[in-house]
């Protein structure tokens, strides 16, 4: 395998959790819910996936556990913001703080353990194609899932009736309610899906990216995923583009450290965070464009009048 | 069974006061269940977590030391949150304040003057405010979401501090440990009381809380903060500028976080290290909400959250649970605070499905 392939491969591995978490959050935001707890759901997914893998011996059980943990954790957010109409920004922060705390506690006995890596699955024939084969068709199940999920979200949002309803709920919950759409139910499902995706992203971190458990191993990726949704202007395929761009930034930083160029490692490590800020500025400085793209009911609470 | 909310005709004064207490009680109950699940005696565990740290003079001083930054930052954040500006990067502003304030005792370490300490405090506030100016500028003039930018800057600040103490600011006589020179006598924030370690940072916190309380209650600026926070449109009609408010609230909270940072470093640690905060900037968000964004409430809330830090350490020593329990308690507390706040504006009803169906039939 050449150096270019190796670098591209590492970019894909770094990008997959970002793409997954951002895609899930995109659906939640399209339904009008701003869930700032992505980081918390992701880290819960990571710790539960790792623990389940260690206990069962199968990383696939781990993947399922990660998804379940993220989804369950998001229900907590749903209950507070949708049923009890608590402030979405504050509740999202609470979810992140709680997730970091609970995962630290759950993961304590797994610290320093040798992880079990999710093995790649080679797709017959396609994986034999030179260059593209090893890159795209000799990957782990989570990578394939990430692409399938993005394609599924695109199809669902723009080609199905339920997707149209979900977007209607996000753009004007009052009108959607008047037309008989169950706003709260739609939002619960969207939040749950977002949680499952964030959990899966977390599972990727502790089973593929670095197969071990380290406290706070999500290292702000949940927040970067939130920025990615803005960057993608709430369109599924742009999440993939953005995710790979960020994956490339974080990988280039690692390679630069390896080559030992004269810049202190801390400055290189801060690159993904600085890049996030720069991208956010570029995307949102045009106020009108932002207004057109943002779901109009994003972050606004809804209480059905009875 | 279904939960239904019914808007109260008027904000409930009773629950405005009660809700933080209910939240705290629920946290204790859940904490007890959690300890029981961990196989510990819940009563003994809760005792060592919440009561033991209050039983000795030295630990009361530790409580004040931990409460000082929480109250200082929380009070600043309350101004932000009330005006609907979501500065969640106080942790970064705390670090940058500590760094800016440490320029004098680290770089000009052989300078001795009674002016040292006041200058350090001012520099700390400037450092925090300048770091908060980045998300403020981006929100006010570039329309960029302040939640994400302020949070990203926390990571940048942490890495910058790490670089400083391992690189240019490392103590040349420090056996290669990643820490700066210890501060000279002029650069140390003195203790307040003869009985223990509590330094003047705690006094700063109380003064800041009282000042903000006065501002919110008696000044036009306080009214402006409330109006713009509740309805930007109404504020605009009153001639208030939301852009200026972004600048004011972010710089103000940044300055207080910076003051907290330099007070902590100069009063409690007395040098810079790679990590100078156990997440004060994030915990202060919980403090602000538990105090219901009221400066006087925030003083009490700051003491409660400081207790969770001490309780975690105490519980680790006496009953052998992980000190990670602290973070769980803090997260739970915020959750319960937010859910209990619903009671202020709504009545909560449990409705049986059949009854609900009947009711809608009647309505038709």
Interface residues (C-beta under 8 A of the other chain):
Chain A: X36 X76 X80 X83 X84 X85 X86 X87 X89 X90 X91 X93 X94 X97 X98 X99 X100 X101 X102 X104 X105 X108 X219 X220 X223 X226 X227 X230 X264 X266 X267 X269 X270 X273 X274 X276 X277 X280 X281 X284 X285 X286 X287 X290 X303 X306
Chain B: X3 X4 X5 X7 X86 X88 X138 X142 X143 X144 X145 X147 X148 X149 X151 X152 X153 X155 X156 X159 X160 X162 X163 X166 X167 X282 X285 X286 X289 X322 X324 X325 X326 X327 X328 X329 X330 X331 X332 X334 X335 X338 X339 X341 X342 X346 X348 X359 X360
